[in-house]
């Protein structure tokens, strides 16, 4: 069964996605930039792929992490499937 999430931040928000074990997950950033796991920044028009081990994916607006001049609003879409 496929899963899809719309991830929207109007300011310095964050969200945790629960990903089933054995599923491939992709996060596509549509607007702004996000920080995944407090480590990796993904900018607009970029995507991130995650391993197939079930995990929690922590996503934050990059504004919350860097407090720099990145956009205050972010939009991303996450997909996972077997």
Secondary structure, 3 states (H helix, E strand, C coil): CCEEEEEEECCCCEEEEEECCCCEEEEEEEECEEEECCCEEEECCCEEEECCCCEEEEEEEHHHHHCCCCCCCEEEEEEEEC
